[in-house]
Amino acid sequence: MLLSHFSDFGEQYLGFVRVEEPAYAGQPPRYTLETSPMKRTLFAAALCLSCLATGFVAGPAAAAPVPAAAMAPASANKILAEIDRRANAFKDQQYTASMKIMKGGELSKTLTFESKMQGLQKQYIHFTAPGDVAGMKILMQDTKTLYVYLPEFKKVRRVAAHAMAQGFLGGEFTYQDMTEVLLAAFYDAAVGGREGTKTTLQLTPKEGNESGWSRIDVVIDSTKGGVTEMRYYDGAGNHVRTQSREDWKKVGGELMPTKVSMANLKTGDTTVIELTDVRVNEGVDDGLFSRRQLLR
């Protein structure tokens, strides 16, 4: 993926939003959403297990941070919407993954699973190990419809809304992480600042979104071409967990993270997901995303 940095005649480019300096004192800056034939995308592996959403290219390096007031909220929301659009680059995705659950700094459990996706809002997960979870399946049909199949009981259960913020299988990822892959539908954005190659968006829940977070900071690094960190704040404004995205590799011609970690800053526990055998645009049968399929 080619990362472009632009700077010319008093204009700055923050990714795909052009910021024109005021012509005279007191005049606000002008923001123009740039369109480009160059495709810059980031693989998005959904589910509560990863949530690797958002493709974005930040602008030129800066010597000092740019305060949030330097960019209007409307422009920041356009950036967030573009992140979502570019994240949804692949028609379908398939991969194998491991999820390591760390407790007290030590490995507590390792789970493996296979995933198949259509876009970002349909996903089918099949756990293959260890034995106590092998055969468990998860189906996301859309952002509001999530099912879990429990092989021990041979039952399919729908995940209730009040359970969305709960940790999954003892790890630090939640069901809410799964359903909030396309962020613009759930959050409003403001630019929190820029420093070097990194730009931070501050997200706050839209009215009606009963999010478990009062704010999420999304850090975009132009050297990677996408989101490298997400910081989550509770209702009191405390920074309580951090998601990190590492081991960036090219798949389908696009750069993507293949390692995603979620750290709980209160307990010190961490869950790490690593992707292997990632394939895109090979075709995934739509019939896979049915409740009936979970019982097979």
Buried (B, 14 or more C-beta within 10 A) or exposed (E): BEBBEEEEEEEBBBBBBBBEEEEEEEEEBBBBEEEEEEEBBBBBBBBBBBBBBBBBBBBBBBEEBBEBEBBBEEBBBBBBBBBBBBBBBBEBBBBBBBBBBBBEEEEEBEBBBBBBBBBBBBBBBBBEEEEEBBBBBBBBBEBEBBBBBBEEEEEBEEBEEEBBBEBBBEBBBBBBBBBBBBBBBBBBBBBBBBBBBBBBBBBBBEEEEEBBBBBBBBBBBBEBBBBBBBBBBBEEEEEBBBBBBBEBEEBBEBBBBBBBBBBBEEEEBBBBBBBEEBBBEEEBEEEBBBEEBBEE
